[in-house]
Amino acid sequence: MTTDVHQIEELYQELERLKREVNYLKKERDSRKKIEESLRLSEIRFKELNSQKDKFFSVIAHEIRSPFMGFIGLTKMLALKIDDFTKDEIKEIAIALNDSAKRIFKLLENIIDWSRIQRGLVQLKRICFCLKDAIDESIDMLNIIANQKHITLTNLVDKNIKIFADKETIVTVITNLISNAIKFTNEYGYVKVTAVDLNDDFIKMSVIDNGIGIENEVLNNLFKLENMQSRFGTNYERGTGLGLIISKEFIELNGGNISVQSKFGEGSTFSITIPKAKNQT
């Protein structure tokens, strides 16, 4: 009888051991499945990012090549036939060279900003500052371009509105949005900037134009790197769309967001929300 009890105890212990082993193997199996699924998703994401990178560099290479080709062609023409040109013709060529140089510089600026964001090197210095002054700073930089198209730039933001954000990145975003509005607005059009207090935490700033607007199929992909593509402005100014992608990244780093409303043929409104400075008076 004692032997039977002992054997039963041994069997019970063996069953418990086997039960623990089965549970361990199940956990191992589940863990392996999770790892395999994680690896599968990582591989998919890697392929997506690699595809986006290829698309990005393809667009950038094309955009850099175009102004450089024009630059090289004009400088070669000047070098070979400068004595054949009048003073006015040389002036026109100089203006064209300057336009090409500015396009290349702006593109390189955007690439550097995008690279800094991707590597996590953007360090924000949040301060309280006047939104109207930041907008005036951007308008001062862009007035020459707007005047060339006889476009009116208007800052309608109340001087008492203060925001709490990194001024450098916010000015970059504002400049990008106003520059885009000018690019896609016809001669004698307008671009105006407004701002409203949404609540206790955010200010909503909008850049409004009466330009050519954006098609619905383009509108849904404006802020996606994988759908980045060149677009021509009303005076055939070229753009990569990288400025909008950078703007989205900068605004989100500052705790806000960016949105757009547009009707093709009538104009667009790009809006950003920015944290409001506390205790505004």
C-alpha positions in Angstrom: 0.0 0.0 0.0 2.8 2.4 0.9 4.5 1.5 -2.4 1.4 2.4 -4.3 1.1 5.7 -2.5 4.7 6.5 -3.2 4.3 5.6 -6.9 1.2 7.8 -7.1 3.1 10.7 -5.6 5.9 10.1 -8.1 3.4 10.1 -11.0 1.8 13.2 -9.7 5.2 15.0 -9.5 6.1 13.8 -13.0 2.7 15.1 -14.3 3.4 18.5 -12.6 6.9 18.5 -14.2 5.5 17.7 -17.6 2.8 20.3 -17.1 5.4 23.0 -16.3 7.4 21.8 -19.3 4.4 22.1 -21.6 3.6 25.5 -20.3 7.2 26.6 -20.8 7.2 25.2 -24.4 3.9 27.1 -25.1 5.4 30.3 -23.8 8.5 29.7 -25.9 6.3 29.0 -29.0 4.3 32.2 -28.3 7.4 34.2 -27.8 8.9 32.8 -31.0 5.8 33.7 -32.9 5.9 37.2 -31.5 9.5 37.5 -32.5 8.8 36.2 -35.9 5.9 38.6 -36.3 8.0 41.5 -35.1 10.7 40.5 -37.6 8.2 40.3 -40.4 6.8 43.7 -39.6 10.3 45.2 -39.3 11.2 43.8 -42.6 8.0 45.3 -44.2 8.8 48.7 -42.5 12.4 48.5 -43.7 11.3 47.9 -47.3 8.8 50.8 -47.0 11.5 53.1 -45.7 14.0 52.0 -48.3 11.4 52.6 -51.0 10.7 56.1 -49.5 14.5 56.8 -49.4 14.9 55.8 -53.1 11.9 58.0 -54.1 13.3 60.9 -52.0 16.7 60.8 -53.6 15.3 60.3 -57.0 13.2 63.5 -56.7 16.1 65.4 -55.1 18.5 64.3 -57.7 16.1 65.4 -60.5 15.5 68.8 -58.7 19.2 69.5 -58.2 20.0 68.5 -61.8 17.6 70.9 -63.4 18.9 74.2 -62.0 22.5 73.0 -62.3 22.0 72.2 -66.0 20.5 75.7 -66.5 23.4 77.2 -64.5 26.0 75.3 -66.5 24.4 76.2 -69.8 24.2 79.9 -69.1 27.7 80.2 -67.7 29.0 78.3 -70.8 27.2 80.7 -73.1 28.6 83.7 -71.3 32.1 82.3 -71.4 32.0 81.6 -75.1 30.0 84.6 -76.4 30.1 87.3 -73.8 31.1 89.9 -76.4 28.0 89.1 -78.5 25.6 90.1 -75.7 24.2 93.5 -74.9 24.3 94.9 -71.4 20.6 94.2 -71.0 21.0 90.6 -72.2 23.8 90.0 -69.7 21.6 91.4 -67.0 18.8 88.9 -67.9 21.3 86.1 -67.9 22.6 87.2 -64.5 19.1 87.2 -63.1 18.5 83.7 -64.5 21.8 82.5 -62.9 20.7 84.1 -59.5 17.3 82.3 -59.7 19.1 79.0 -60.3 21.5 79.6 -57.5 18.6 80.4 -55.1 16.7 77.3 -56.1 19.8 75.1 -55.4 20.4 76.8 -52.1 16.8 76.4 -50.9 16.8 72.8 -51.9 20.1 72.2 -50.0 18.6 74.0 -47.0 15.6 71.7 -47.1 17.8 68.6 -47.4 19.9 69.6 -44.4 16.8 70.3 -42.3 15.2 67.0 -43.2 18.5 65.2 -42.4 18.7 66.9 -39.0 15.1 65.7 -38.2 15.8 62.1 -39.3 18.9 61.9 -37.1 17.2 63.5 -34.1 19.6 66.5 -34.1 16.9 69.2 -33.9 17.2 70.8 -30.5 14.3 73.0 -29.7 14.7 76.2 -27.6 11.1 77.0 -26.5 10.5 80.6 -25.7 7.6 83.0 -25.5 7.5 85.3 -28.5 5.1 87.4 -30.6 3.6 85.5 -33.5 3.0 88.7 -35.5 6.7 89.6 -35.4 7.7 86.1 -36.5 5.3 86.4 -39.5 6.7 89.8 -40.3 10.2 88.3 -40.3 9.1 85.8 -42.9 7.2 88.3 -45.0 10.3 90.6 -45.1 12.3 87.7 -46.6 9.6 87.0 -49.2 8.5 90.4 -50.2 10.8 90.6 -53.2 9.4 87.3 -54.6 5.8 88.4 -54.0 6.4 91.8 -55.6 7.7 90.2 -58.8 4.2 88.6 -59.2 2.4 91.7 -57.8 1.1 89.6 -55.0 -0.1 91.3 -51.8 1.2 89.9 -48.5 -0.9 90.8 -45.5 -0.3 90.0 -41.8 -3.6 90.2 -40.0 -2.4 88.6 -36.7 -3.0 90.5 -33.5 0.2 91.8 -32.0 -0.8 90.6 -28.6 -0.8 86.9 -29.5 2.2 85.2 -28.0 3.2 81.6 -28.5 5.5 79.2 -26.7 7.7 77.4 -29.2 11.1 77.2 -30.8 11.3 80.4 -32.9 13.7 79.1 -35.5 11.6 76.1 -36.5 8.4 78.1 -36.4 9.8 80.9 -38.6 11.0 78.1 -41.0 7.4 76.7 -41.2 5.8 80.1 -41.7 8.3 81.0 -44.4 7.7 77.7 -46.2 3.9 78.1 -46.1 3.9 81.7 -47.3 6.5 80.9 -50.0 4.3 78.0 -51.2 1.3 80.3 -51.3 3.2 82.8 -53.4 4.4 80.1 -55.7 0.9 78.8 -56.4 -0.9 82.1 -56.6 -1.4 84.0 -59.9 -0.1 87.5 -60.5 -2.1 90.3 -58.6 -3.4 87.7 -56.2 -3.2 87.8 -52.4 -1.7 85.9 -49.5 -2.9 86.7 -46.0 -2.0 85.3 -42.6 -4.5 85.1 -39.7 -4.5 83.6 -36.3 -7.2 82.7 -33.7 -7.1 81.6 -30.1 -8.5 78.0 -30.1 -8.6 77.4 -26.4 -6.4 77.7 -23.3 -3.6 75.8 -25.0 -3.3 76.5 -28.7 -3.2 79.3 -31.3 -4.3 78.4 -34.9 -2.4 80.3 -37.6 -3.6 80.1 -41.2 -1.9 81.1 -44.5 -4.7 81.8 -47.0 -4.3 82.4 -50.7 -6.6 82.8 -53.7 -4.3 80.8 -55.9 -4.8 77.8 -58.2 -5.7 75.4 -55.3 -4.8 71.7 -55.1 -6.4 68.7 -56.7 -8.0 66.2 -54.3 -5.7 63.3 -55.3 -2.7 65.5 -54.5 -4.2 67.0 -51.4 -4.4 63.6 -49.6 -0.6 63.0 -50.0 0.9 66.4 -49.4 2.7 65.5 -46.2 3.8 62.0 -47.2 7.5 61.5 -48.1 6.7 58.4 -50.2 4.3 60.6 -52.4 6.6 63.6 -52.7 6.6 65.0 -56.2 7.5 68.1 -58.2 4.9 70.6 -58.9 5.0 73.8 -60.9 3.9 77.2 -59.6 1.9 79.7 -61.6 5.1 81.2 -63.1 6.6 77.7 -63.6 8.4 77.8 -60.3 9.4 74.3 -59.3 9.0 72.7 -55.9 9.7 69.2 -54.5 7.1 69.2 -51.7 9.9 68.6 -49.2 9.2 72.0 -47.5 5.8 70.8 -46.4 7.1 67.5 -45.1 9.7 69.4 -43.1 7.0 71.9 -41.9 4.9 69.0 -40.6 7.9 67.5 -38.7 8.8 70.9 -37.2 5.2 71.6 -36.1 4.8 68.2 -34.5 8.1 68.6 -32.7 6.7 71.8 -31.2 3.6 69.9 -30.0 1.2 71.2 -32.7 -0.2 69.9 -36.1 -0.6 71.1 -39.6 -3.7 70.8 -41.9 -4.8 72.0 -45.3 -8.1 72.9 -47.0 -8.2 73.6 -50.7 -10.5 73.9 -53.6 -9.0 73.4 -57.0 -9.1 76.7 -59.0 -10.0 78.8 -56.0 -7.2 78.7 -53.5 -5.8 77.0 -50.4 -5.6 77.5 -46.6 -2.7 75.9 -44.7 -3.2 76.0 -40.9 -0.9 75.1 -38.0 -1.6 74.9 -34.3 1.1 76.2 -32.0 1.2 76.0 -28.2 0.0 79.3 -26.7 2.1 81.3 -24.2 0.5 81.2 -20.8 -0.9 84.3 -19.1 -1.3 86.3 -22.3 -2.5 89.9 -21.8 
